[in-house]
Amino acid sequence: MTSDDDNSWYGMGNARAKEEDNEDALIAYDKALEVDPNHVRAWNNKGIALSRLKRFEEAIGCYDKAIEIEPQYANAWYNKANALRNFGQSLVDKANDDRTNAPKMINKSIGLFDLAEKCYDKGDIISGKK
């Protein structure tokens, strides 16, 4: 594989992700994005790998980049919605352990859940489900 072949790096990332080796998948997706910063599917799949590692805020940033490049990419909207929902749920879970900051975390999670719903709706509209 040549170092300038973004699709080969992307394919390697997908293979690593399929093996649940998300850290190595991230490295491969980053290599693909070095070659082609507008590789929309590499941004999307990098977000998936980050979500699997529970790095939701970073994942949301990847989905935002994919959506910026290709606003009609329904998968990125759905994946962003899932990451928002999972991030919101992680805050609810943390709120159970941190009573001092619980109200702030709960309020933030509600906002994330609301935004997730809007992203699901956008994905449905793009994919023709609505």
N, C-alpha and C positions, 0 to 999 in steps of 0.2 A: 504494500500500500504506500502510495506517495503521501508526503506530508501535506500536500495541497488538495487532496481529494476529500471534499467535505462529505460527499455521500458515503464514502467508505468509512469515515469516522462515525457518521450517523448510524450506519449499519452495525458497526462495532458497538456503539452505545446501546442500540436496540438488543443486540445479542447479550450484552452484559446485564441489561435490565431484565431480560427474559430469564436469566440465571439468578435473578435477585441480587446481583452484585451492583447495587446502586451507586456506590462510590466510584467504581471503575466506569460505570455508565456515564457519570457526570464528567469524568475526565475526557471521555471520547466525545460527548456532546460539546464540551468546551472547545475541543480541537476542531470539530466541525464548524463551530461558530467563529473561531479564529479565521478560518478560511472564508466562510460566508456568513457575515453577521446578520444576514436577512434570511437564514435558513429557518423558516417558520416552524417546521416540524421538529427540528432540533431544539428550538426554544420550548415548544410544547412538551416534548419528551423529557427535556431537562427538568421541567416543572414537575412532571410525574415522578421522576427519580427523587427530587427534593421532597415532594409530598410523602413518598414512601419512607423517607428518613425523618419525617415529622418536622421538616424545615419549611413550614407553611408560608411564612412571609416571603422567603426567597422564591418559593414556587409561584406565588401569586405574581411576583415581579416578572418571572419568565412568561407566564400566561399573558400578562399585560403587554410584554414585548411581542409575543406572537400575534396578539390581537391588533397591536399597532401596525404590524407589517401586513397582516391579512385580516381586516375587520370582520369578514364573513366566514371565518374559520370556526365553525360551530364547536368542534372538539375542544378548542382552547377556551371557549366560553363555558362549556360544561366542566372542564377540568378546573378552571378558576373557581367556579361555583363550589365544586367539591372541596377544594383547598380552603376556601373561605369558611365553609361549613365545618370542616375538620379543625381549622384554627379556632373558630368560635367555640367548638366543643372542648378543645384543649383548655381554653380560658375558663369555661364553666368547671371543668375538672380541677383546675388549679384553685379556683375560687373556694372549693370545698376545703382546701388545705390552708388557705390564706384569708381568714375572716376579715382582716384589716382592710385589704384591698379588694375584697369580694365585690362590693357594689360597682366599683370602677370596671372590674373584669367582666362582670355580668352585662353592664351597659355596653361595653365594647363588643361582647359576643353577640348581643342583640343586633347591633349595627352590622356585624359580619354576616349574621344569618339573613338579614334583610337584603344586603348586597348580593349574597349568594342566590337568593330567590330571583333577583333581577337578572343575574347572569344566566340562570337556568332558563328564564323566559326568553332572553336574547338568543340562546342556543336553540330553543324550540322554534322561534321565529325563523332563524336562518335555515334550520333543517326542515322547515315546512310542517312542523308538528302543531303549530298554532296559526 
